[in-house]
Amino acid sequence: MVMDETLERKTTRKDFMNIYERKIHLSDTDAAGVVYFASLLSICHEAYEASLEAAEIDFKTLVSNPEIAIPIVHGEIDFFHPLFCGDRLIISLTPIPLKETKFEIIYRVWVSSSPDICVAKAKTTHVCIHPNTRQRVPLPEFIGQWLEEQAQSSTDELLEKFSDLR
């Protein structure tokens, strides 16, 4: 579907920072034909990486930085409806700063054919550490800026804005 000129002019790459779309592949499912829980957590992580990329943060550079590491220290997921191969997902992510060394991301998942029904919700908690000492260190400025930009975006507004793209 082609966007109208008004929408095209008003949207920027950063408008898509907290919305990620992805189709479920056969490899994402288990023997029963439904999405395996770890697969959806992995897909949520893809959404996180895409959000950083949209903010012009190079994920490869981030994970190879010798001064910081930002591992996930907690992850959880709840399914409200089954997901199947071929389903097209819309994932919103909402990063929340917790401390100068820690943030979490809340993910909400919808199937594009039923965008009014949240089918899953996930959360990951990230902590910034020094890779050698494993001691907590403050989040880098560019991650703080990304968190701030995310806080200024409203997922619900973006879903409304881009509803015709589904």
Helices and strands as residue ranges (DSSP letters): H 5-10, G 13-16, E 19-23, G 26-28, H 37-54, H 59-63, E 72-79, E 88-99, E 102-111, E 114-127, H 141-152, H 155-161, G 163-165
